[in-house]
Amino acid sequence: MTAYMILTREQPVRDEAEMAEYARKNRENAPVLGKTMVPLAVYGRIEALEGGAPDGVVILKFETLDAARAWYDSPEYQDALPHRLRGADYRAIIVEGL
C-alpha cells in the first residue's frame, strides 16, 4: 500500500549553513535515495485552511510504509539528517495511503 512521508518545517530556518549541508548531502545521495521515493510537494506555496500554517512542507511518495521507513533509516539519509535537525525544527510523519 502506498505511503507518504510528510515533513513540515515548524519555524523559519535558524541555521542556513546546516540546511545547505543537508541539501548538499541529499543531492549527493540522490542516485541512491531517489530510487525509492517520488517527491510530490517540496516547499510550494501554502494556504492554511484550519490552524496555523507551517513554514514549509515536503511530501514524498513511497511504494509502502516499510519502503518509507527504510529510506528514512538508510545510512545515506541518516548522514544528512543531523544537519536538518540543527538547521530547523521539523515534524516528520509517515502515513499509509488508500
N, C-alpha and C positions, 0 to 999 in steps of 0.2 A: 504494500500500500504506500502510495506517495507520501512523503513527509516534507515539511517546510521548516527551515531554521529562520527564526525572526530575531534580529538583533536591533535593539533600539538604543540610541545614544541618548542618555537621560539629560545631560547638560552639555554646554559647549566644550569643545576640546580644551584641555588645560595644558597640554604639552605637545606642541606641533612637531617637534623633533621626534618624539616617541611614535606619534601617528605616522610620520613619514617613514620611519624604520619599519613599522608594521606593514605599511603598504608596499615597501620595497621587498620585504621578505615574502609577502603574498604573491607579488609579481614574479619573483624569482622561482617560487614553487608552483606557479600556475600550471605547468605541464603535469604535475602530479595531482595537485588539489583540484584542478578544473575538470578532471576526468569523471568525477562522481557527482558534480553539482552543476546546476544551471542558475545563474543569477536572474532573478525576476524583477527586483527593485533594488537600486543602490543610490541612496541619498537623493531621491527625487523630491519634488515639491510635496509638502504635507498639508493636509486640510483636516484639522481636528473637528469631529462632529460631536463628540462627548468627551469630557475631561480635557486635560491639557495635552498639548502635542509634545512628543519627544523632539529632541534637537535633530535627530536623523534616524532613518530606518533602512535596514537591509533585509531582503527576503531572498533566501536561497532554496531551490527545489532539489530534492534527492529522491531516488527510487524507493527508499524505505527509511524508516526511523533508524534502523541499525546502520545504514549507509551514512546517514547524517551524523550519527554518534561516532562512527569510525573516522569520518572526515575531521570532526572536531578534536578527537583524541589522537589523530595522526601526528607523528614526530614533526612533520613539516609545519602543521598549523600550531602545534604546541610551542615550536620555536619562535613563531611570530606573536603569539598571544600575550606574553608578558609586556610587550611594547604597547599593545592596545589597552591593557589594564592600567598601565602607567599613564597613558595619554588621555584617557577619557573614561567616564562612568557609563557602562553599558548594562543592559539586561539581555540575556540570550535564552531563547527557548526553542524547543523542537515540538512540532505538533503534527500528528498524522492527518492526512487529507481524507477525502471520501473515496 
